[in-house]
């Protein structure tokens, strides 16, 4: 699932060992990320679209 942090939140990514970027990223649908959703730390978002010339 693709998530991004809610405003003012700094959310650690335990798999990559960094902080979830403001633009968001694809993460596994694990208990950790489901809990972040339930707690309001992150929100589901649409992944950015790749334009044909940007590949």
mmCIF file of the N, C-alpha and C atoms, coordinates in Angstrom:
data_MODEL
# 
_entry.id   MODEL 
# 
loop_
_atom_site.group_PDB 
_atom_site.id 
_atom_site.type_symbol 
_atom_site.label_atom_id 
_atom_site.label_alt_id 
_atom_site.label_comp_id 
_atom_site.label_asym_id 
_atom_site.label_entity_id 
_atom_site.label_seq_id 
_atom_site.pdbx_PDB_ins_code 
_atom_site.Cartn_x 
_atom_site.Cartn_y 
_atom_site.Cartn_z 
_atom_site.occupancy 
_atom_site.B_iso_or_equiv 
_atom_site.pdbx_formal_charge 
_atom_site.auth_seq_id 
_atom_site.auth_comp_id 
_atom_site.auth_asym_id 
_atom_site.auth_atom_id 
_atom_site.pdbx_PDB_model_num 
ATOM 1   N N  . UNK A 1 1  ? 0.850  -1.170 0.000   1.00 0.00 ? 1  UNK A N  1 
ATOM 2   C CA . UNK A 1 1  ? 0.000  0.000  0.000   1.00 0.00 ? 1  UNK A CA 1 
ATOM 3   C C  . UNK A 1 1  ? 0.895  1.232  0.000   1.00 0.00 ? 1  UNK A C  1 
ATOM 4   N N  . UNK A 1 2  ? 0.396  2.305  -0.550  1.00 0.00 ? 2  UNK A N  1 
ATOM 5   C CA . UNK A 1 2  ? 1.164  3.548  -0.615  1.00 0.00 ? 2  UNK A CA 1 
ATOM 6   C C  . UNK A 1 2  ? 0.649  4.468  0.480   1.00 0.00 ? 2  UNK A C  1 
ATOM 7   N N  . UNK A 1 3  ? 1.552  4.954  1.312   1.00 0.00 ? 3  UNK A N  1 
ATOM 8   C CA . UNK A 1 3  ? 1.176  5.853  2.406   1.00 0.00 ? 3  UNK A CA 1 
ATOM 9   C C  . UNK A 1 3  ? 2.096  7.059  2.428   1.00 0.00 ? 3  UNK A C  1 
ATOM 10  N N  . UNK A 1 4  ? 1.600  8.131  3.022   1.00 0.00 ? 4  UNK A N  1 
ATOM 11  C CA . UNK A 1 4  ? 2.436  9.302  3.271   1.00 0.00 ? 4  UNK A CA 1 
ATOM 12  C C  . UNK A 1 4  ? 2.117  9.810  4.670   1.00 0.00 ? 4  UNK A C  1 
ATOM 13  N N  . UNK A 1 5  ? 3.079  10.467 5.307   1.00 0.00 ? 5  UNK A N  1 
ATOM 14  C CA . UNK A 1 5  ? 2.845  10.927 6.677   1.00 0.00 ? 5  UNK A CA 1 
ATOM 15  C C  . UNK A 1 5  ? 1.855  12.091 6.708   1.00 0.00 ? 5  UNK A C  1 
ATOM 16  N N  . UNK A 1 6  ? 1.065  12.142 7.756   1.00 0.00 ? 6  UNK A N  1 
ATOM 17  C CA . UNK A 1 6  ? 0.195  13.293 7.955   1.00 0.00 ? 6  UNK A CA 1 
ATOM 18  C C  . UNK A 1 6  ? 1.049  14.491 8.343   1.00 0.00 ? 6  UNK A C  1 
ATOM 19  N N  . UNK A 1 7  ? 0.505  15.678 8.125   1.00 0.00 ? 7  UNK A N  1 
ATOM 20  C CA . UNK A 1 7  ? 1.237  16.910 8.417   1.00 0.00 ? 7  UNK A CA 1 
ATOM 21  C C  . UNK A 1 7  ? 1.777  16.910 9.843   1.00 0.00 ? 7  UNK A C  1 
ATOM 22  N N  . UNK A 1 8  ? 3.040  17.281 9.973   1.00 0.00 ? 8  UNK A N  1 
ATOM 23  C CA . UNK A 1 8  ? 3.670  17.391 11.283  1.00 0.00 ? 8  UNK A CA 1 
ATOM 24  C C  . UNK A 1 8  ? 4.152  16.076 11.867  1.00 0.00 ? 8  UNK A C  1 
ATOM 25  N N  . UNK A 1 9  ? 4.032  14.988 11.117  1.00 0.00 ? 9  UNK A N  1 
ATOM 26  C CA . UNK A 1 9  ? 4.438  13.677 11.633  1.00 0.00 ? 9  UNK A CA 1 
ATOM 27  C C  . UNK A 1 9  ? 5.772  13.241 11.021  1.00 0.00 ? 9  UNK A C  1 
ATOM 28  N N  . UNK A 1 10 ? 6.597  12.654 11.836  1.00 0.00 ? 10 UNK A N  1 
ATOM 29  C CA . UNK A 1 10 ? 7.833  12.033 11.403  1.00 0.00 ? 10 UNK A CA 1 
ATOM 30  C C  . UNK A 1 10 ? 7.697  10.550 11.728  1.00 0.00 ? 10 UNK A C  1 
ATOM 31  N N  . UNK A 1 11 ? 7.565  9.724  10.694  1.00 0.00 ? 11 UNK A N  1 
ATOM 32  C CA . UNK A 1 11 ? 7.239  8.314  10.897  1.00 0.00 ? 11 UNK A CA 1 
ATOM 33  C C  . UNK A 1 11 ? 8.410  7.431  10.467  1.00 0.00 ? 11 UNK A C  1 
ATOM 34  N N  . UNK A 1 12 ? 9.007  6.693  11.397  1.00 0.00 ? 12 UNK A N  1 
ATOM 35  C CA . UNK A 1 12 ? 10.107 5.806  11.042  1.00 0.00 ? 12 UNK A CA 1 
ATOM 36  C C  . UNK A 1 12 ? 9.629  4.624  10.195  1.00 0.00 ? 12 UNK A C  1 
ATOM 37  N N  . UNK A 1 13 ? 10.480 4.227  9.266   1.00 0.00 ? 13 UNK A N  1 
ATOM 38  C CA . UNK A 1 13 ? 10.225 3.024  8.462   1.00 0.00 ? 13 UNK A CA 1 
ATOM 39  C C  . UNK A 1 13 ? 11.176 1.952  8.988   1.00 0.00 ? 13 UNK A C  1 
ATOM 40  N N  . UNK A 1 14 ? 10.645 0.957  9.699   1.00 0.00 ? 14 UNK A N  1 
ATOM 41  C CA . UNK A 1 14 ? 11.519 -0.036 10.327  1.00 0.00 ? 14 UNK A CA 1 
ATOM 42  C C  . UNK A 1 14 ? 12.247 -0.935 9.332   1.00 0.00 ? 14 UNK A C  1 
ATOM 43  N N  . UNK A 1 15 ? 11.725 -1.091 8.134   1.00 0.00 ? 15 UNK A N  1 
ATOM 44  C CA . UNK A 1 15 ? 12.367 -1.951 7.139   1.00 0.00 ? 15 UNK A CA 1 
ATOM 45  C C  . UNK A 1 15 ? 13.580 -1.258 6.521   1.00 0.00 ? 15 UNK A C  1 
ATOM 46  N N  . UNK A 1 16 ? 13.412 -0.003 6.126   1.00 0.00 ? 16 UNK A N  1 
ATOM 47  C CA . UNK A 1 16 ? 14.502 0.719  5.475   1.00 0.00 ? 16 UNK A CA 1 
ATOM 48  C C  . UNK A 1 16 ? 15.390 1.477  6.462   1.00 0.00 ? 16 UNK A C  1 
ATOM 49  N N  . UNK A 1 17 ? 14.925 1.639  7.694   1.00 0.00 ? 17 UNK A N  1 
ATOM 50  C CA . UNK A 1 17 ? 15.738 2.295  8.712   1.00 0.00 ? 17 UNK A CA 1 
ATOM 51  C C  . UNK A 1 17 ? 15.832 3.799  8.557   1.00 0.00 ? 17 UNK A C  1 
ATOM 52  N N  . UNK A 1 18 ? 14.873 4.393  7.860   1.00 0.00 ? 18 UNK A N  1 
ATOM 53  C CA . UNK A 1 18 ? 14.860 5.849  7.723   1.00 0.00 ? 18 UNK A CA 1 
ATOM 54  C C  . UNK A 1 18 ? 13.473 6.371  8.065   1.00 0.00 ? 18 UNK A C  1 
ATOM 55  N N  . UNK A 1 19 ? 13.230 7.617  7.745   1.00 0.00 ? 19 UNK A N  1 
ATOM 56  C CA . UNK A 1 19 ? 11.936 8.240  8.015   1.00 0.00 ? 19 UNK A CA 1 
ATOM 57  C C  . UNK A 1 19 ? 11.137 8.283  6.709   1.00 0.00 ? 19 UNK A C  1 
ATOM 58  N N  . UNK A 1 20 ? 9.870  8.006  6.802   1.00 0.00 ? 20 UNK A N  1 
ATOM 59  C CA . UNK A 1 20 ? 8.988  8.050  5.641   1.00 0.00 ? 20 UNK A CA 1 
ATOM 60  C C  . UNK A 1 20 ? 9.021  9.454  5.038   1.00 0.00 ? 20 UNK A C  1 
ATOM 61  N N  . UNK A 1 21 ? 9.338  9.579  3.746   1.00 0.00 ? 21 UNK A N  1 
ATOM 62  C CA . UNK A 1 21 ? 9.405  10.912 3.148   1.00 0.00 ? 21 UNK A CA 1 
ATOM 63  C C  . UNK A 1 21 ? 8.016  11.549 3.044   1.00 0.00 ? 21 UNK A C  1 
ATOM 64  N N  . UNK A 1 22 ? 7.987  12.867 3.002   1.00 0.00 ? 22 UNK A N  1 
ATOM 65  C CA . UNK A 1 22 ? 6.715  13.600 2.928   1.00 0.00 ? 22 UNK A CA 1 
ATOM 66  C C  . UNK A 1 22 ? 5.915  13.217 1.691   1.00 0.00 ? 22 UNK A C  1 
ATOM 67  N N  . UNK A 1 23 ? 6.599  12.818 0.627   1.00 0.00 ? 23 UNK A N  1 
ATOM 68  C CA . UNK A 1 23 ? 5.910  12.414 -0.603  1.00 0.00 ? 23 UNK A CA 1 
ATOM 69  C C  . UNK A 1 23 ? 5.325  11.010 -0.499  1.00 0.00 ? 23 UNK A C  1 
ATOM 70  N N  . UNK A 1 24 ? 5.740  10.271 0.534   1.00 0.00 ? 24 UNK A N  1 
ATOM 71  C CA . UNK A 1 24 ? 5.229  8.927  0.766   1.00 0.00 ? 24 UNK A CA 1 
ATOM 72  C C  . UNK A 1 24 ? 6.028  7.866  0.035   1.00 0.00 ? 24 UNK A C  1 
ATOM 73  N N  . UNK A 1 25 ? 5.636  6.606  0.259   1.00 0.00 ? 25 UNK A N  1 
ATOM 74  C CA . UNK A 1 25 ? 6.258  5.475  -0.433  1.00 0.00 ? 25 UNK A CA 1 
ATOM 75  C C  . UNK A 1 25 ? 5.385  4.243  -0.282  1.00 0.00 ? 25 UNK A C  1 
ATOM 76  N N  . UNK A 1 26 ? 5.694  3.257  -1.092  1.00 0.00 ? 26 UNK A N  1 
ATOM 77  C CA . UNK A 1 26 ? 5.025  1.959  -1.023  1.00 0.00 ? 26 UNK A CA 1 
ATOM 78  C C  . UNK A 1 26 ? 5.584  1.209  0.179   1.00 0.00 ? 26 UNK A C  1 
ATOM 79  N N  . UNK A 1 27 ? 4.696  0.688  1.023   1.00 0.00 ? 27 UNK A N  1 
ATOM 80  C CA . UNK A 1 27 ? 5.110  -0.067 2.204   1.00 0.00 ? 27 UNK A CA 1 
ATOM 81  C C  . UNK A 1 27 ? 4.300  -1.360 2.265   1.00 0.00 ? 27 UNK A C  1 
ATOM 82  N N  . UNK A 1 28 ? 4.819  -2.378 2.955   1.00 0.00 ? 28 UNK A N  1 
ATOM 83  C CA . UNK A 1 28 ? 4.050  -3.620 3.093   1.00 0.00 ? 28 UNK A CA 1 
ATOM 84  C C  . UNK A 1 28 ? 2.862  -3.411 4.030   1.00 0.00 ? 28 UNK A C  1 
ATOM 85  N N  . UNK A 1 29 ? 1.794  -4.143 3.788   1.00 0.00 ? 29 UNK A N  1 
ATOM 86  C CA . UNK A 1 29 ? 0.598  -4.020 4.629   1.00 0.00 ? 29 UNK A CA 1 
ATOM 87  C C  . UNK A 1 29 ? 0.775  -4.897 5.870   1.00 0.00 ? 29 UNK A C  1 
ATOM 88  N N  . UNK A 1 30 ? 1.601  -4.413 6.798   1.00 0.00 ? 30 UNK A N  1 
ATOM 89  C CA . UNK A 1 30 ? 1.915  -5.144 8.024   1.00 0.00 ? 30 UNK A CA 1 
ATOM 90  C C  . UNK A 1 30 ? 1.175  -4.521 9.203   1.00 0.00 ? 30 UNK A C  1 
ATOM 91  N N  . UNK A 1 31 ? 1.244  -5.190 10.347  1.00 0.00 ? 31 UNK A N  1 
ATOM 92  C CA . UNK A 1 31 ? 0.631  -4.643 11.561  1.00 0.00 ? 31 UNK A CA 1 
ATOM 93  C C  . UNK A 1 31 ? 1.201  -3.271 11.893  1.00 0.00 ? 31 UNK A C  1 
ATOM 94  N N  . UNK A 1 32 ? 2.502  -3.091 11.659  1.00 0.00 ? 32 UNK A N  1 
ATOM 95  C CA . UNK A 1 32 ? 3.129  -1.803 11.957  1.00 0.00 ? 32 UNK A CA 1 
ATOM 96  C C  . UNK A 1 32 ? 2.451  -0.680 11.179  1.00 0.00 ? 32 UNK A C  1 
ATOM 97  N N  . UNK A 1 33 ? 2.320  -0.841 9.866   1.00 0.00 ? 33 UNK A N  1 
ATOM 98  C CA . UNK A 1 33 ? 1.750  0.228  9.045   1.00 0.00 ? 33 UNK A CA 1 
ATOM 99  C C  . UNK A 1 33 ? 0.243  0.364  9.255   1.00 0.00 ? 33 UNK A C  1 
ATOM 100 N N  . UNK A 1 34 ? -0.442 -0.730 9.515   1.00 0.00 ? 34 UNK A N  1 
ATOM 101 C CA . UNK A 1 34 ? -1.875 -0.640 9.821   1.00 0.00 ? 34 UNK A CA 1 
ATOM 102 C C  . UNK A 1 34 ? -2.084 0.128  11.123  1.00 0.00 ? 34 UNK A C  1 
ATOM 103 N N  . UNK A 1 35 ? -1.177 -0.056 12.074  1.00 0.00 ? 35 UNK A N  1 
ATOM 104 C CA . UNK A 1 35 ? -1.270 0.685  13.331  1.00 0.00 ? 35 UNK A CA 1 
ATOM 105 C C  . UNK A 1 35 ? -0.993 2.171  13.111  1.00 0.00 ? 35 UNK A C  1 
ATOM 106 N N  . UNK A 1 36 ? -0.010 2.488  12.258  1.00 0.00 ? 36 UNK A N  1 
ATOM 107 C CA . UNK A 1 36 ? 0.278  3.895  11.932  1.00 0.00 ? 36 UNK A CA 1 
ATOM 108 C C  . UNK A 1 36 ? -0.962 4.546  11.306  1.00 0.00 ? 36 UNK A C  1 
ATOM 109 N N  . UNK A 1 37 ? -1.671 3.802  10.448  1.00 0.00 ? 37 UNK A N  1 
ATOM 110 C CA . UNK A 1 37 ? -2.917 4.310  9.862   1.00 0.00 ? 37 UNK A CA 1 
ATOM 111 C C  . UNK A 1 37 ? -3.962 4.557  10.946  1.00 0.00 ? 37 UNK A C  1 
ATOM 112 N N  . UNK A 1 38 ? -4.160 3.561  11.806  1.00 0.00 ? 38 UNK A N  1 
ATOM 113 C CA . UNK A 1 38 ? -5.177 3.661  12.858  1.00 0.00 ? 38 UNK A CA 1 
ATOM 114 C C  . UNK A 1 38 ? -4.876 4.797  13.826  1.00 0.00 ? 38 UNK A C  1 
ATOM 115 N N  . UNK A 1 39 ? -3.593 5.043  14.087  1.00 0.00 ? 39 UNK A N  1 
ATOM 116 C CA . UNK A 1 39 ? -3.192 6.104  15.019  1.00 0.00 ? 39 UNK A CA 1 
ATOM 117 C C  . UNK A 1 39 ? -3.194 7.487  14.386  1.00 0.00 ? 39 UNK A C  1 
ATOM 118 N N  . UNK A 1 40 ? -3.362 7.558  13.061  1.00 0.00 ? 40 UNK A N  1 
ATOM 119 C CA . UNK A 1 40 ? -3.388 8.852  12.382  1.00 0.00 ? 40 UNK A CA 1 
ATOM 120 C C  . UNK A 1 40 ? -2.017 9.403  12.047  1.00 0.00 ? 40 UNK A C  1 
ATOM 121 N N  . UNK A 1 41 ? -0.990 8.549  12.109  1.00 0.00 ? 41 UNK A N  1 
ATOM 122 C CA . UNK A 1 41 ? 0.360  9.000  11.768  1.00 0.00 ? 41 UNK A CA 1 
ATOM 123 C C  . UNK A 1 41 ? 0.558  9.100  10.257  1.00 0.00 ? 41 UNK A C  1 
ATOM 124 N N  . UNK A 1 42 ? -0.110 8.220  9.512   1.00 0.00 ? 42 UNK A N  1 
ATOM 125 C CA . UNK A 1 42 ? -0.006 8.213  8.049   1.00 0.00 ? 42 UNK A CA 1 
ATOM 126 C C  . UNK A 1 42 ? -1.402 8.133  7.446   1.00 0.00 ? 42 UNK A C  1 
ATOM 127 N N  . UNK A 1 43 ? -1.455 8.390  6.150   1.00 0.00 ? 43 UNK A N  1 
ATOM 128 C CA . UNK A 1 43 ? -2.706 8.243  5.405   1.00 0.00 ? 43 UNK A CA 1 
ATOM 129 C C  . UNK A 1 43 ? -2.418 7.521  4.106   1.00 0.00 ? 43 UNK A C  1 
ATOM 130 N N  . UNK A 1 44 ? -3.394 6.757  3.634   1.00 0.00 ? 44 UNK A N  1 
ATOM 131 C CA . UNK A 1 44 ? -3.238 6.110  2.332   1.00 0.00 ? 44 UNK A CA 1 
ATOM 132 C C  . UNK A 1 44 ? -3.249 7.193  1.268   1.00 0.00 ? 44 UNK A C  1 
ATOM 133 N N  . UNK A 1 45 ? -2.447 6.993  0.251   1.00 0.00 ? 45 UNK A N  1 
ATOM 134 C CA . UNK A 1 45 ? -2.341 7.970  -0.821  1.00 0.00 ? 45 UNK A CA 1 
ATOM 135 C C  . UNK A 1 45 ? -2.154 7.244  -2.143  1.00 0.00 ? 45 UNK A C  1 
ATOM 136 N N  . UNK A 1 46 ? -2.355 7.983  -3.224  1.00 0.00 ? 46 UNK A N  1 
ATOM 137 C CA . UNK A 1 46 ? -2.099 7.423  -4.547  1.00 0.00 ? 46 UNK A CA 1 
ATOM 138 C C  . UNK A 1 46 ? -0.623 7.606  -4.869  1.00 0.00 ? 46 UNK A C  1 
ATOM 139 N N  . UNK A 1 47 ? 0.006  6.566  -5.399  1.00 0.00 ? 47 UNK A N  1 
ATOM 140 C CA . UNK A 1 47 ? 1.411  6.739  -5.785  1.00 0.00 ? 47 UNK A CA 1 
ATOM 141 C C  . UNK A 1 47 ? 1.533  7.730  -6.930  1.00 0.00 ? 47 UNK A C  1 
ATOM 142 N N  . UNK A 1 48 ? 2.647  8.426  -7.000  1.00 0.00 ? 48 UNK A N  1 
ATOM 143 C CA . UNK A 1 48 ? 2.817  9.388  -8.101  1.00 0.00 ? 48 UNK A CA 1 
ATOM 144 C C  . UNK A 1 48 ? 2.836  8.638  -9.439  1.00 0.00 ? 48 UNK A C  1 
ATOM 145 N N  . UNK A 1 49 ? 2.277  9.262  -10.440 1.00 0.00 ? 49 UNK A N  1 
ATOM 146 C CA . UNK A 1 49 ? 2.264  8.648  -11.762 1.00 0.00 ? 49 UNK A CA 1 
ATOM 147 C C  . UNK A 1 49 ? 3.545  8.987  -12.492 1.00 0.00 ? 49 UNK A C  1 
ATOM 148 N N  . UNK A 1 50 ? 4.021  8.059  -13.262 1.00 0.00 ? 50 UNK A N  1 
ATOM 149 C CA . UNK A 1 50 ? 5.232  8.274  -14.051 1.00 0.00 ? 50 UNK A CA 1 
ATOM 150 C C  . UNK A 1 50 ? 4.809  8.646  -15.469 1.00 0.00 ? 50 UNK A C  1 
ATOM 151 N N  . UNK A 1 51 ? 5.240  9.813  -15.892 1.00 0.00 ? 51 UNK A N  1 
ATOM 152 C CA . UNK A 1 51 ? 4.922  10.242 -17.245 1.00 0.00 ? 51 UNK A CA 1 
ATOM 153 C C  . UNK A 1 51 ? 5.786  9.474  -18.222 1.00 0.00 ? 51 UNK A C  1 
ATOM 154 N N  . UNK A 1 52 ? 5.294  9.294  -19.421 1.00 0.00 ? 52 UNK A N  1 
ATOM 155 C CA . UNK A 1 52 ? 5.973  8.458  -20.403 1.00 0.00 ? 52 UNK A CA 1 
ATOM 156 C C  . UNK A 1 52 ? 7.422  8.881  -20.639 1.00 0.00 ? 52 UNK A C  1 
ATOM 157 N N  . UNK A 1 53 ? 7.736  10.140 -20.669 1.00 0.00 ? 53 UNK A N  1 
ATOM 158 C CA . UNK A 1 53 ? 9.079  10.620 -20.916 1.00 0.00 ? 53 UNK A CA 1 
ATOM 159 C C  . UNK A 1 53 ? 9.995  10.572 -19.706 1.00 0.00 ? 53 UNK A C  1 
ATOM 160 N N  . UNK A 1 54 ? 9.464  10.270 -18.506 1.00 0.00 ? 54 UNK A N  1 
ATOM 161 C CA . UNK A 1 54 ? 10.246 10.301 -17.263 1.00 0.00 ? 54 UNK A CA 1 
ATOM 162 C C  . UNK A 1 54 ? 10.906 8.972  -16.910 1.00 0.00 ? 54 UNK A C  1 
ATOM 163 N N  . UNK A 1 55 ? 10.732 7.950  -17.703 1.00 0.00 ? 55 UNK A N  1 
ATOM 164 C CA . UNK A 1 55 ? 11.253 6.640  -17.348 1.00 0.00 ? 55 UNK A CA 1 
ATOM 165 C C  . UNK A 1 55 ? 12.690 6.535  -17.559 1.00 0.00 ? 55 UNK A C  1 
# 
